[in-house]
Amino acid sequence: MLDLIHDNRSGHRMEIVIPTFNEERRIGNLLQYYGGLYDIVLLDDSSTDQTVVMAIEAGATVFRRIGQAVGDVHFVYYANEVSKSGLCFYLFADEFIEKSDMEEVYRELRDHCSLVMCRKAEWLYGRRMLTLNHTERRGFRKGCARHDPDNLHENLKAVDLPDVQISRRLFNLHHFQIWSVRGLFGKVGVYCYTEVEQFRRSKRAFRSFFRRYVVSLLGFPFLKAWRERNIGLARALFFSLADLCELVIAALSWLELKFLMSTEEQLAYYSTFYSRGSNSHSI
């Protein structure tokens, strides 16, 4: 389940457990912000960049994840079977929680609580989305984490023990996902984004976009569905909807390029939360 690469845990500090894969552009923020106060533990999925090297140089502990698993299985195994201190907080490389709140989380788990809940706020291109807040289970004492394979969206549960106590306080957790059409939609996203980027540099940008995507991809599916009746209704609908999805991705690419932060601008903006905290932001 987990293969130890480098161990630097103290055994008496709370462990911040971070799943990673090629996070060299973001992991530095967490290592610097929380390092020295807590034991940083990476559960790495065979990163090919400098993520592991940076973590080891910063004094973190690194495990390599073994086997494919959907959800939080590796963290549950770590929190229940591998943790040295017995106090674990689950954090992703694109998330942020104030040091003062993290200190309270540590005290809650150390003194009397088995489970700590967080109120998670989503950030989109540098703006907080007030309508997308929800709660998640993030802090666990050893032996209290449980994986629910039937609930991939929110599968961390507390084991059914009579002495499991849940903290009454909700802590603010901020999710700084770096949104990008190229990152979210795979090869189709990369292709559409690159082509739209080329269109926007041309003299007749909107005309090129309209001919390539609106006329072709909006009109062609209906023609295809009518002419390709021999392949069956299900196949015709599949390819028609696939064309419409490509049109939507191209439109998202245009909006992102024209109005929204680039990936580099998002990374730079979110880094300010770690350099000077989030007190100057609207929380």
C-alpha positions in Angstrom: 0.0 0.0 0.0 2.8 2.5 0.9 6.6 2.2 0.3 8.8 4.4 2.6 11.2 6.5 0.7 12.4 8.9 3.4 11.4 9.1 7.1 11.8 12.3 9.1 8.9 12.1 11.4 9.3 13.2 15.0 6.6 11.0 16.4 5.1 13.7 18.7 3.9 16.3 16.2 0.7 16.2 14.2 1.3 14.9 10.7 0.0 16.8 7.7 -0.5 14.1 5.0 -0.5 15.3 1.4 -1.2 13.1 -1.7 1.0 14.3 -4.5 1.8 13.8 -8.2 4.1 16.2 -10.0 3.3 19.1 -7.6 6.7 20.9 -7.7 5.0 24.2 -8.6 2.8 24.1 -5.5 4.3 21.9 -2.8 6.9 24.6 -1.9 4.2 26.8 -0.4 3.1 24.1 2.0 6.6 22.9 2.9 7.6 26.4 3.9 4.4 27.5 5.5 3.8 24.4 7.7 7.3 22.9 7.9 8.9 23.1 11.4 5.6 23.2 13.1 4.2 19.8 12.0 5.5 16.6 10.3 4.9 16.9 6.6 4.2 13.5 5.0 3.9 13.1 1.2 2.0 10.1 -0.2 3.5 10.4 -3.7 2.2 8.7 -6.8 5.6 8.3 -8.5 6.2 11.9 -9.4 8.6 12.5 -12.3 9.4 16.2 -11.4 11.2 17.6 -8.4 8.3 17.1 -5.9 10.0 14.3 -3.9 13.5 16.0 -4.0 12.0 19.3 -2.8 10.1 17.5 0.0 13.2 15.6 1.3 15.4 18.7 1.2 12.7 20.6 3.2 12.8 17.8 5.9 9.5 16.1 4.9 8.7 12.4 5.0 7.9 10.7 1.7 6.0 7.5 1.0 5.3 6.1 -2.5 1.8 4.9 -3.1 1.6 1.3 -4.3 -1.4 0.1 -6.4 -4.1 2.0 -8.0 -6.9 3.3 -5.7 -9.8 5.7 -6.2 -10.4 8.1 -3.4 -8.6 8.3 0.0 -7.7 4.7 0.6 -4.0 5.4 1.0 -4.6 8.1 3.6 -6.9 5.9 5.6 -4.3 3.2 5.6 -1.6 5.7 6.7 -3.8 7.3 9.4 -4.8 3.9 10.9 -1.6 1.8 10.4 1.5 3.9 9.7 1.1 7.2 11.6 3.8 7.8 14.3 2.1 10.5 16.3 -1.5 9.1 15.8 -2.7 12.5 14.8 -3.2 13.2 11.1 -4.6 16.0 9.0 -5.4 15.3 5.3 -4.4 18.2 3.0 -4.0 18.5 -0.8 -1.3 20.5 -2.5 -3.8 23.1 -3.7 -5.4 23.7 -0.3 -4.7 26.3 2.4 -5.6 26.5 6.1 -4.4 29.2 8.4 -1.6 28.3 10.9 -3.7 29.5 13.8 -6.5 27.2 12.7 -4.1 24.3 12.2 -2.9 24.8 15.7 -6.5 24.6 17.0 -6.9 21.4 14.9 -3.9 19.9 16.6 -5.1 20.8 20.1 -8.6 19.4 19.4 -7.1 16.1 18.2 -4.5 15.9 20.9 -6.8 16.7 23.9 -10.2 15.0 23.2 -11.5 14.8 19.6 -11.2 11.9 17.2 -12.5 13.7 14.2 -12.2 17.3 12.9 -14.4 18.8 10.2 -13.5 21.6 7.9 -15.7 24.1 6.0 -14.2 24.0 2.4 -14.4 27.1 0.2 -13.7 26.9 -3.5 -11.7 29.5 -5.3 -12.1 30.1 -9.1 -9.5 32.1 -11.0 -8.6 34.2 -7.9 -12.1 34.7 -6.7 -13.9 32.9 -3.9 -17.1 31.1 -5.0 -19.5 31.8 -2.1 -22.1 29.3 -3.3 -19.8 26.3 -3.3 -18.9 25.8 0.4 -19.2 22.3 2.0 -17.9 20.4 4.9 -15.3 17.6 4.8 -13.7 15.3 7.4 -10.0 16.1 7.5 -8.5 15.5 11.0 -8.3 12.0 12.4 -6.9 10.2 15.4 -5.2 6.9 14.7 -7.7 4.1 14.1 -10.7 6.4 13.5 -10.5 6.9 9.7 -12.7 4.7 7.5 -13.0 4.5 3.7 -16.4 4.3 2.1 -15.9 2.8 -1.4 -19.5 3.5 -2.4 -19.1 7.3 -2.0 -16.2 8.5 -4.1 -17.1 12.2 -3.7 -16.8 12.2 0.0 -15.7 8.8 1.3 -13.8 9.6 4.5 -15.9 8.5 7.4 -15.3 7.9 11.1 -15.3 4.4 12.3 -18.4 3.3 14.3 -16.9 3.4 17.8 -18.8 4.6 20.9 -15.9 6.9 22.0 -15.4 8.7 18.7 -15.9 12.4 19.4 -16.3 15.0 16.7 -15.1 18.5 17.2 -17.8 21.0 17.4 -15.8 23.7 15.6 -15.6 24.0 11.8 -12.3 25.2 10.4 -11.9 27.2 7.2 -10.2 25.3 4.5 -9.6 26.9 1.1 -9.3 25.1 -2.2 -7.1 26.8 -4.7 -7.6 24.5 -7.7 -5.6 25.8 -10.7 -8.3 25.8 -13.3 -7.3 25.4 -17.0 -9.1 24.0 -20.0 -5.8 22.3 -21.0 -5.6 20.6 -17.6 -9.3 19.7 -17.1 -10.2 18.2 -20.5 -7.1 16.2 -21.6 -6.1 16.0 -25.2 -9.2 17.6 -26.5 -8.7 20.5 -24.1 -5.1 21.0 -25.2 -6.1 20.9 -28.9 -9.0 23.3 -28.6 -7.1 25.7 -26.4 -4.1 25.8 -28.8 -6.3 26.2 -31.9 -8.4 29.0 -30.3 -5.2 30.7 -29.1 -4.0 30.7 -32.8 -7.4 32.0 -34.0 -7.2 34.9 -31.5 -3.8 36.0 -32.9 -5.2 36.2 -36.5 -6.9 39.2 -38.1 -10.3 37.6 -38.3 -10.3 35.7 -35.0 -14.0 35.5 -34.4 -14.8 34.5 -38.0 -12.3 31.7 -37.9 -13.7 30.5 -34.6 -17.2 30.6 -35.9 -16.5 28.7 -39.0 -14.3 26.1 -37.3 -16.5 25.4 -34.3 -20.0 26.8 -34.5 -20.8 26.1 -38.2 -18.9 22.8 -38.3 -19.6 21.3 -34.9 -23.0 22.7 -34.3 -24.4 21.9 -37.8 -22.6 18.7 -38.6 -23.9 16.6 -35.8 -27.5 16.9 -37.0 -26.4 16.1 -40.6 -24.4 13.1 -39.3 -27.4 11.9 -37.2 -29.6 12.1 -40.3 -27.2 10.5 -42.8 -25.6 7.9 -40.6 -28.8 6.0 -39.7 -27.1 2.8 -40.7 -24.7 2.9 -37.7 -27.6 3.0 -35.2 -29.2 5.7 -33.1 -27.0 5.2 -30.1 -23.8 5.6 -32.1 -25.1 8.6 -34.0 -26.1 10.4 -30.8 -22.7 9.6 -29.2 -20.7 11.2 -32.0 -23.1 14.1 -32.2 -22.8 14.8 -28.5 -19.0 14.4 -28.7 -19.0 17.2 -31.4 -21.1 19.4 -29.2 -18.8 18.8 -26.2 -15.8 19.9 -28.4 -17.7 23.1 -29.2 -18.3 23.8 -25.5 -14.6 23.2 -24.7 -13.6 25.6 -27.5 -15.9 28.2 -26.1 -14.4 27.8 -22.6 -11.0 28.2 -24.1 -12.0 31.5 -25.7 -13.4 32.8 -22.4 -10.4 31.7 -20.5 -7.9 33.3 -22.9 -9.8 36.6 -23.2 -11.1 37.2 -19.6 -9.5 35.0 -17.0 -6.2 34.4 -15.2 -3.6 32.3 -16.8 -2.2 29.3 -14.9 0.9 31.3 -14.0 -1.2 34.2 -12.7 -3.3 31.9 -10.6 -0.2 30.3 -9.1 1.3 33.7 -8.3 -1.9 34.9 -6.7 -2.5 31.9 -4.5 1.1 32.0 -3.3 0.3 35.3 -1.5 -1.9 33.4 0.9 1.2 31.5 2.2 3.5 34.4 2.1 1.3 36.8 4.2 -1.7 34.7 5.3 -5.2 35.3 4.2 -6.1 38.0 6.7 -6.1 40.6 3.9 -8.5 38.6 1.8 -12.2 38.2 2.1 -12.8 34.9 4.0 
